[in-house]
Amino acid sequence: MKQVLSIVLMFALFSCKGNATTSTEQEQKEIPVGVQVLQQGQTYDLKKAPGHLVVIDFNAIWCAPCMQFTPIFEEAAQKYAGKVEFISVDVDKHQKLAQQLGITSIPFLLFIQPDGKFNSWVGFLPQTEFEKAIDQFLGVDKNE
């Protein structure tokens, strides 16, 4: 686990923006709405704490459980708009990243907490369980 953490912290992933003059502070405060698809050649900075919850779905178009999870992931992106950042990463387009993170099974979810700590989940996650995990990371108690 520490080895994976080291690899994750070493690897930088940042999303490309059309305007290179946008301030870093402003980008950190804004949480993109919807699912961002990491395109080939794009990255996202995993080394610094995002300040908000980030959920990254590592998947592939040939993976049946991944395709079953896609609508759940997209629906959650709408439900948690402005609170959580959702990123989709195709492991075929980002093979090196998948290898560096030790991803051998998909779907693979990476939950990056606001302070930069992370947790992961391997395999299909039903909608109720996925939302329960997100709520837990957000500190939402459904029993209140």
C-alpha positions, 0 to 999 in steps of 0.5 A, spaced: 500 500 500 505 504 501 508 503 495 502 504 491 501 511 495 509 513 493 507 511 486 501 515 486 504 521 489 510 521 484 505 521 478 502 527 476 495 528 473 492 535 471 486 537 467 488 541 461 485 548 461 484 552 455 486 558 458 493 557 461 493 564 465 487 562 470 490 562 477 491 556 480 487 558 486 481 559 482 482 552 479 482 549 486 476 552 488 472 550 482 469 543 482 467 541 475 460 539 474 459 532 470 464 527 469 471 529 466 474 524 461 482 524 462 484 524 454 490 521 452 496 525 454 492 529 459 494 528 467 491 530 474 496 533 479 495 527 485 501 530 489 497 536 492 491 535 496 485 537 492 481 541 497 474 537 495 473 529 494 475 527 487 473 520 485 477 517 479 474 511 475 479 507 471 475 503 466 475 500 459 470 500 453 471 492 453 469 491 460 462 489 461 462 491 469 465 498 467 460 499 462 455 497 467 458 502 472 458 508 467 451 510 468 452 510 476 458 514 475 455 519 471 448 520 475 453 521 481 456 526 478 450 530 477 447 528 484 454 531 487 455 537 482 459 542 486 461 537 491 465 532 488 469 532 482 469 525 478 474 523 473 474 517 468 480 514 466 480 509 460 486 504 462 487 502 455 489 510 453 493 510 460 496 504 460 503 506 463 498 510 469 495 503 470 501 499 471 504 505 475 498 505 480 498 497 480 491 497 477 490 489 475 483 489 475 477 494 473 473 497 474 478 501 479 475 507 483 480 511 487 477 516 492 481 522 493 479 526 500 480 533 500 486 532 505 490 528 499 489 521 503 486 516 498 482 510 498 480 505 493 475 500 491 476 494 485 470 491 482 463 493 480 459 498 486 452 498 486 449 505 486 447 505 493 453 503 495 457 508 491 453 513 494 454 511 501 461 511 500 461 518 497 456 520 503 461 517 508 467 521 505 463 527 505 461 526 512 454 526 510 450 522 515 443 519 512 440 517 519 440 524 521 
